């Protein structure tokens, strides 16, 4: 849409300015016409001040209503579009949101549910993924009024500042945040502040906001990858799906895991109740069971009571690391869901909070090269490391773990 808008706007403006500029314009001069006051050192054009004064209200009107041309581009009839390479593997609802930024969520769901949108002539679900080259029939759509991009409110400025303070890696396509423990990635029941909601303040002029590429638990701190563009989102989600992304976590656990380096392979299934959701160890073939693989390595010990372990998940199941460490008898310190060792006492000075850090993420960059970001220990884990005499600069043996 932006390219069509650019072609539509300049024509009437160029024609008006050429008409006004013709009596004073030298051969070969710019088609945009002389500036008020003429060229430096030259004679100012006659009546330039009056013309600038007459043009000012029109210019101000154009600046005040920059979105007006969009109204002429509303899809008022059935369209058929082809899925591009950049849109490959996008969900149907994300595809519509990207193509038509003003389209409301409810309208997207309605046209998909009623079967008005078809892919290669077939009905689809909003969560189905598209493939490059597919033909998408798009019905007439009703866009919401576009948001005017202007000054951020004071609250929005504070949110933007908070995101900047969390940022540990950024370029035009990708953002890596050091998410603090206690801040959720997405909303839920009674949730009013979370990363996905905070990213609203980073919407661009087209209404697109940065997208979550993966998730980490609310009480887990550390590296959270964000795609700033649709192009980046498609490539990064593909990297996670193909397991070319490498993640490293640090945790503090009771006792000493044996052997000191190992592989945990189980099936996990979600068990939900009215108040809670946990992952239980399941058997192959159980309903909802998914295979999960984690490599672990002991980095350093504090006596025989506590151990700093490094973890490398190969799969990305809900609560995978927490459930796996509990499964081998070494649940993560401060875990409210999986730590259930009877009569175990937390050493003095340590906070009873989840000691799990998304330490590092390494993933191919969408435009070439590699993203390699590392998050520092959060305050409560740094306190524990200091009290236990653990050295955060120590070599991490998980580097030698296999990638699959």
C-alpha positions as CSV (number, residue, x, y, z in Angstrom):
1,X,0.0,0.0,0.0
2,X,2.8,2.4,0.8
3,X,4.2,2.3,-2.7
4,X,0.8,3.2,-4.2
5,X,0.3,6.1,-1.8
6,X,3.7,7.5,-2.9
7,X,2.6,7.4,-6.6
8,X,-0.7,9.1,-5.9
9,X,0.4,12.0,-3.7
10,X,3.1,13.9,-5.8
11,X,1.1,14.4,-9.0
12,X,-1.2,17.3,-8.0
13,X,1.5,18.9,-5.9
14,X,4.1,18.8,-8.7
15,X,1.6,20.2,-11.3
16,X,0.6,23.1,-9.0
17,X,4.2,24.0,-8.2
18,X,5.4,23.8,-11.8
19,X,2.6,26.2,-12.8
20,X,3.6,28.7,-10.1
21,X,7.3,28.3,-10.7
22,X,7.3,28.6,-14.6
23,X,7.8,32.4,-14.9
24,X,10.8,32.3,-12.7
25,X,12.3,28.8,-13.3
26,X,15.5,28.6,-15.3
27,X,16.1,25.8,-17.8
28,X,17.4,22.7,-16.1
29,X,16.2,23.9,-12.6
30,X,14.5,21.5,-10.2
31,X,10.9,20.5,-11.1
32,X,10.0,21.1,-7.5
33,X,10.2,24.9,-8.2
34,X,12.2,27.6,-6.5
35,X,12.3,27.8,-2.7
36,X,10.8,31.0,-1.2
37,X,13.6,33.5,-1.3
38,X,15.3,31.9,-4.4
39,X,18.7,30.4,-4.6
40,X,21.5,31.6,-2.2
41,X,22.9,34.8,-3.7
42,X,20.2,35.1,-6.4
43,X,17.2,37.3,-6.8
44,X,14.1,36.2,-4.8
45,X,11.2,35.4,-7.1
46,X,8.4,38.0,-7.2
47,X,5.5,37.5,-4.8
48,X,7.4,34.5,-3.2
49,X,6.2,35.6,0.2
50,X,2.6,35.8,-0.9
51,X,2.8,32.4,-2.6
52,X,4.4,30.7,0.4
53,X,1.7,32.3,2.5
54,X,-1.1,31.0,0.2
55,X,0.5,27.5,0.1
56,X,1.0,27.2,3.9
57,X,-2.6,26.3,4.8
58,X,-2.6,23.5,2.2
59,X,0.7,22.1,3.5
60,X,-0.5,22.2,7.0
61,X,-3.7,20.4,6.0
62,X,-1.7,17.6,4.3
63,X,0.5,17.2,7.4
64,X,-2.6,17.1,9.7
65,X,-4.3,14.3,7.6
66,X,-1.5,12.1,6.2
67,X,-3.7,9.0,6.1
68,X,-6.3,10.4,3.8
69,X,-5.1,8.6,0.6
70,X,-5.5,5.3,2.4
71,X,-9.3,5.7,2.2
72,X,-9.1,5.3,-1.6
73,X,-7.3,2.0,-1.3
74,X,-9.8,0.1,0.9
75,X,-10.5,-3.4,-0.4
76,X,-14.1,-2.8,-1.5
77,X,-14.3,-5.9,-3.7
78,X,-13.0,-9.5,-3.8
79,X,-9.3,-9.7,-4.3
80,X,-7.0,-12.6,-5.0
81,X,-3.4,-12.3,-3.9
82,X,-0.4,-14.6,-4.0
83,X,1.6,-15.5,-0.9
84,X,5.2,-14.1,-1.2
85,X,8.4,-15.6,-0.1
86,X,8.5,-13.2,2.9
87,X,5.0,-14.4,3.9
88,X,5.8,-18.1,3.7
89,X,4.8,-20.0,6.8
90,X,2.8,-17.0,8.2
91,X,-0.5,-17.8,10.0
92,X,-3.6,-16.7,8.2
93,X,-4.6,-14.1,10.8
94,X,-1.0,-12.7,10.9
95,X,-1.0,-12.5,7.1
96,X,-4.2,-10.4,7.0
97,X,-2.9,-8.2,9.9
98,X,0.3,-7.6,8.0
99,X,-1.4,-6.8,4.6
100,X,-4.1,-4.6,6.2
101,X,-2.7,-3.0,9.4
102,X,-6.1,-1.3,10.3
103,X,-8.0,-4.6,10.2
104,X,-9.5,-5.5,13.6
105,X,-9.0,-8.9,15.2
106,X,-12.7,-9.5,15.4
107,X,-13.1,-8.8,11.7
108,X,-10.2,-11.1,10.8
109,X,-11.8,-13.9,12.8
110,X,-15.2,-13.3,11.3
111,X,-14.2,-13.5,7.6
112,X,-12.1,-16.6,8.3
113,X,-14.9,-18.3,10.3
114,X,-17.5,-17.6,7.7
115,X,-15.3,-19.0,4.9
116,X,-15.2,-15.7,3.1
117,X,-11.4,-16.0,2.9
118,X,-10.2,-19.0,0.9
119,X,-6.7,-20.4,0.3
120,X,-6.4,-22.2,-3.0
121,X,-10.2,-22.4,-3.1
122,X,-10.5,-24.1,0.4
123,X,-11.7,-22.9,3.8
124,X,-8.9,-22.4,6.4
125,X,-8.6,-21.7,10.1
126,X,-7.0,-18.5,11.3
127,X,-4.1,-20.4,12.8
128,X,-3.3,-22.4,9.6
129,X,0.0,-21.5,8.0
130,X,0.4,-20.3,4.4
131,X,3.0,-21.4,1.8
132,X,4.7,-19.3,-0.8
133,X,2.8,-19.2,-4.1
134,X,-0.6,-20.1,-2.6
135,X,-3.6,-18.1,-3.9
136,X,-5.6,-16.2,-1.2
137,X,-9.1,-15.0,-1.9
138,X,-9.8,-11.9,0.2
139,X,-13.3,-10.6,0.6
140,X,-14.3,-6.9,0.9
141,X,-12.9,-5.7,4.2
142,X,-13.7,-3.0,6.6
143,X,-10.6,-1.3,8.1
144,X,-10.7,0.5,11.4
145,X,-9.6,4.1,11.4
146,X,-5.8,4.2,11.3
147,X,-4.1,5.4,14.4
148,X,-2.5,8.7,14.2
149,X,1.2,8.5,14.9
150,X,2.2,11.3,17.1
151,X,3.6,12.2,20.5
152,X,3.6,9.3,23.0
153,X,1.8,9.8,26.2
154,X,3.7,10.1,29.4
155,X,2.8,6.5,30.3
156,X,3.9,5.3,26.9
157,X,7.2,7.1,27.2
158,X,7.9,5.4,30.5
159,X,7.1,2.0,28.9
160,X,9.4,2.7,26.0
161,X,12.1,3.7,28.4
162,X,11.6,0.5,30.3
163,X,12.0,-1.5,27.1
164,X,15.2,0.3,26.2
165,X,16.6,-0.4,29.6
166,X,15.9,-4.1,29.1
167,X,17.5,-4.1,25.6
168,X,20.8,-6.1,25.3
169,X,20.9,-6.5,21.5
170,X,19.1,-4.5,18.7
171,X,19.2,-3.7,15.0
172,X,16.6,-2.8,12.4
173,X,15.1,-6.3,12.4
174,X,15.7,-7.9,15.8
175,X,15.5,-6.9,19.5
176,X,16.7,-9.1,22.4
177,X,15.4,-8.1,25.8
178,X,16.7,-9.1,29.2
179,X,13.3,-9.9,30.7
180,X,13.1,-9.4,34.4
181,X,11.8,-12.2,36.6
182,X,8.1,-11.6,37.5
183,X,7.2,-9.9,34.2
184,X,5.0,-12.1,32.0
185,X,5.7,-12.4,28.3
186,X,2.0,-12.5,27.3
187,X,-1.3,-11.6,29.0
188,X,-3.5,-14.0,31.0
189,X,-6.2,-13.9,33.6
190,X,-5.9,-10.7,35.6
191,X,-2.7,-9.7,33.8
192,X,-2.5,-6.0,33.1
193,X,1.2,-5.6,32.2
194,X,3.3,-7.9,30.1
195,X,5.9,-7.7,27.3
196,X,3.4,-8.2,24.5
197,X,1.3,-5.3,25.8
198,X,4.4,-3.1,26.3
199,X,5.5,-3.6,22.7
200,X,2.4,-1.6,21.6
201,X,4.4,1.6,22.1
202,X,6.8,0.5,19.4
203,X,4.2,0.4,16.6
204,X,5.5,1.9,13.4
205,X,3.8,4.3,11.0
206,X,2.0,1.4,9.3
207,X,0.6,0.1,12.6
208,X,2.9,-2.9,12.8
209,X,4.4,-3.7,16.2
210,X,7.3,-5.9,17.1
211,X,6.3,-9.6,17.4
212,X,7.2,-12.3,20.0
213,X,9.2,-15.1,18.5
214,X,9.3,-17.4,21.5
215,X,8.4,-17.3,25.2
216,X,9.9,-17.8,28.6
217,X,8.1,-18.4,31.9
218,X,7.0,-15.4,33.9
219,X,9.4,-16.1,36.8
220,X,12.3,-16.9,34.5
221,X,14.6,-13.9,33.6
222,X,16.9,-13.4,30.7
223,X,17.1,-13.4,26.9
224,X,13.8,-12.9,25.0
225,X,13.9,-12.6,21.3
226,X,11.6,-10.1,19.5
227,X,11.2,-9.6,15.7
228,X,10.8,-6.0,14.8
229,X,9.7,-6.7,11.2
230,X,7.5,-9.3,9.5
231,X,10.5,-10.4,7.5
232,X,12.4,-11.1,10.6
233,X,9.5,-12.9,12.3
234,X,9.1,-15.3,9.5
235,X,12.8,-16.3,9.5
236,X,13.3,-16.4,13.2
237,X,10.2,-18.6,13.8
238,X,11.5,-20.9,11.1
239,X,14.9,-21.1,12.9
240,X,13.2,-22.2,16.1
241,X,11.1,-24.7,14.2
242,X,14.2,-26.2,12.5
243,X,16.1,-26.2,15.8
244,X,18.9,-24.0,14.5
245,X,18.5,-21.7,17.5
246,X,20.6,-22.5,20.5
247,X,19.5,-21.6,24.0
248,X,21.5,-21.9,27.2
249,X,20.0,-21.6,30.7
250,X,21.6,-21.4,34.2
251,X,19.9,-22.8,37.2
252,X,20.6,-23.5,40.9
253,X,19.6,-26.9,42.2
254,X,19.9,-28.9,45.4
255,X,22.4,-31.8,45.7
256,X,24.8,-32.9,43.0
257,X,23.4,-34.4,39.7
258,X,25.1,-37.6,38.7
259,X,26.6,-38.0,36.2
260,X,27.9,-34.4,36.0
261,X,26.9,-34.2,32.4
262,X,23.9,-35.9,30.9
263,X,20.9,-36.0,28.6
264,X,17.3,-36.1,29.8
265,X,14.8,-37.5,27.4
266,X,11.1,-38.0,28.3
267,X,7.6,-37.4,27.1
268,X,5.7,-34.5,28.7
269,X,2.0,-33.9,28.9
270,X,0.1,-30.9,30.2
271,X,-2.1,-31.5,33.3
272,X,-4.5,-28.7,34.0
273,X,-6.7,-27.9,37.0
274,X,-8.9,-25.0,37.9
275,X,-6.0,-23.2,39.6
276,X,-2.8,-24.5,38.0
277,X,-1.1,-26.1,35.0
278,X,1.9,-28.4,35.3
279,X,3.7,-30.7,33.0
280,X,3.9,-34.3,34.0
281,X,6.2,-37.1,32.8
282,X,4.2,-39.2,30.3
283,X,4.5,-42.3,28.2
284,X,4.9,-42.4,24.4
285,X,1.4,-42.6,23.0
286,X,-0.3,-40.8,25.9
287,X,-2.9,-38.2,24.9
288,X,-1.2,-34.8,24.5
289,X,2.3,-36.2,25.2
290,X,5.3,-34.6,23.4
291,X,8.9,-35.7,23.3
292,X,11.3,-33.4,25.2
293,X,15.1,-33.5,25.3
294,X,17.4,-31.5,27.6
295,X,21.2,-31.6,28.0
296,X,22.6,-30.5,31.4
297,X,26.1,-30.0,32.8
298,X,27.4,-29.2,36.3
299,X,29.3,-25.9,36.3
300,X,30.3,-25.5,39.9
301,X,29.2,-26.7,43.3
302,X,28.7,-25.1,46.7
303,X,29.6,-27.9,49.1
304,X,27.3,-30.8,48.6
305,X,24.1,-28.8,49.2
306,X,23.7,-26.7,46.0
307,X,24.9,-26.9,42.4
308,X,25.0,-24.5,39.6
309,X,23.9,-26.3,36.4
310,X,23.9,-25.2,32.8
311,X,21.0,-26.4,30.6
312,X,20.5,-26.7,26.9
313,X,17.0,-27.5,25.7
314,X,16.8,-29.2,22.3
315,X,13.0,-29.1,22.3
316,X,10.9,-26.2,23.6
317,X,8.1,-27.7,25.7
318,X,6.2,-25.8,28.4
319,X,8.1,-25.9,31.7
320,X,10.5,-28.4,30.1
321,X,13.6,-27.5,32.1
322,X,11.7,-27.2,35.4
323,X,9.9,-30.6,34.9
324,X,13.1,-32.3,33.7
325,X,15.2,-31.2,36.7
326,X,12.5,-32.3,39.0
327,X,12.4,-35.7,37.2
328,X,16.0,-36.4,37.9
329,X,15.6,-35.4,41.6
330,X,17.2,-31.9,41.4
331,X,14.3,-29.4,41.1
332,X,15.3,-25.8,40.6
333,X,15.6,-23.7,43.8
334,X,12.6,-21.5,44.3
335,X,10.3,-23.2,41.9
336,X,6.8,-23.0,43.2
337,X,5.4,-25.7,40.9
338,X,8.1,-28.4,40.8
339,X,10.2,-28.1,44.0
340,X,8.7,-30.6,46.4
341,X,11.7,-32.0,48.4
342,X,10.4,-32.7,52.0
343,X,12.1,-31.0,54.9
344,X,14.5,-29.1,52.6
345,X,15.7,-25.8,54.1
346,X,16.7,-22.9,51.9
347,X,20.1,-21.7,53.0
348,X,20.1,-18.4,54.9
349,X,20.4,-15.3,52.7
350,X,19.0,-16.9,49.5
351,X,15.7,-15.6,48.2
352,X,12.9,-18.1,47.7
353,X,12.5,-17.2,44.0
354,X,13.0,-19.2,40.9
355,X,16.7,-19.5,40.2
356,X,16.5,-20.0,36.4
357,X,18.1,-17.6,33.9
358,X,17.8,-17.7,30.1
359,X,21.5,-17.0,29.9
360,X,22.2,-17.0,26.2
361,X,20.6,-17.2,22.8
362,X,22.5,-17.9,19.5
363,X,20.4,-17.9,16.3
364,X,21.0,-17.1,12.6
365,X,20.2,-13.5,11.7
366,X,17.5,-13.2,9.0
367,X,19.8,-11.1,6.8
368,X,23.0,-13.2,7.4
369,X,25.4,-13.6,10.2
370,X,24.5,-14.7,13.8
371,X,22.7,-13.1,16.7
372,X,24.5,-14.0,19.9
373,X,23.1,-12.3,23.1
374,X,23.9,-13.0,26.7
375,X,21.9,-11.9,29.8
376,X,23.5,-11.2,33.2
377,X,22.4,-12.8,36.4
378,X,19.2,-11.2,37.8
379,X,19.6,-9.5,41.2
380,X,18.3,-12.4,43.3
381,X,20.5,-15.0,41.5
382,X,23.5,-12.6,41.7
383,X,22.9,-12.4,45.5
384,X,22.9,-16.2,45.7
385,X,26.1,-16.5,43.6
386,X,27.8,-14.0,45.9
387,X,26.7,-15.8,49.1
388,X,27.7,-19.2,47.7
389,X,31.1,-18.1,46.3
390,X,30.2,-19.1,42.7
391,X,32.1,-17.4,39.9
392,X,29.8,-16.3,37.0
393,X,32.9,-16.0,34.7
394,X,33.7,-19.7,35.0
395,X,33.8,-21.8,31.8
396,X,30.4,-23.3,30.9
397,X,30.8,-27.0,30.0
398,X,27.4,-27.0,28.2
399,X,29.3,-25.7,25.2
400,X,30.4,-29.2,24.6
401,X,26.9,-30.7,24.6
402,X,25.4,-31.9,21.3
403,X,22.9,-29.8,19.4
404,X,20.4,-32.6,19.0
